[in-house]
Amino acid sequence: MGIMSKHVKSQQEEARTQIPQDDVVPFKSLPSWMDPRPDLKADSELWFQLLQLAEKRSEEFQRVLNYFRCAGTRIRAKQDKTGWVLRPDIDTTGRRAWSSQEEYNEFKEKYLMPWIGTLGEILKELAERCPVR
């Protein structure tokens, strides 16, 4: 079972024990731009904005970014503080984040690289909306 499946299953089980069932919103009705990892609070607002921008470009691209977020990808300031970049959190157990930099790189190459131009555009737009401080 991959990190995405583990995280979704864990979140679903946790939700079932904390929320009365008559208050549960079906997963399919949740907005696709909602941060799927609100437990990663430091950049949750940035992900909210990024996913909205991505959805305007392509639903497929938005789903790719959603997966990367679920797997533990963060939005971090560039070293020169001129904008934002995506970086993986690493959890060697693979339960809460990417199991290694290599795993992240493999998925990045396969799933993000086809969208690299679009990703650059929306990260630039994100920096205009939410400047690095």
HELIX and SHEET records of a PDB file:
HELIX    1   1 ILE A    3  GLN A   18  1                                  16    
HELIX    2   2 GLN A   21  ASP A   23  5                                   3    
HELIX    3   3 PHE A   27  SER A   29  5                                   3    
HELIX    4   4 LYS A   41  ASP A   43  5                                   3    
HELIX    5   5 SER A   44  ARG A   57  1                                  14    
HELIX    6   6 GLU A   59  CYS A   70  1                                  12    
HELIX    7   7 GLN A  101  PHE A  107  1                                   7    
HELIX    8   8 LYS A  108  LEU A  112  3                                   5    
HELIX    9   9 MET A  113  TRP A  115  5                                   3    
HELIX   10  10 ILE A  116  ARG A  129  1                                  14    
SHEET    1   A 2 THR A  73  ALA A  77  0                                        
SHEET    2   A 2 TRP A  84  PRO A  88 -1                                        
END                                                                             
